[in-house]
């Protein structure tokens, strides 16, 4: 499984979890909310690992020399992901119960 595939799989699971949260009866939202937050954190980590893997591939000996603009773009993406955190993921997915 590649890093990108893992990102896609976790994003799909997060969408399903948010849908389940939205239709959950009143006594259940808190437990479902914890699951959604956990998946958001996992997605964030998977996205970071995917970006870091791409950066690492550019730095390996014998790899094609990356353009400086490509490296900067990946480094910027890495910083953006770190700054947004789990709350940013929940906002991106429009999670109604996001309270951070």
Beta strands, then each sheet from edge to edge (+ up, - down):
end
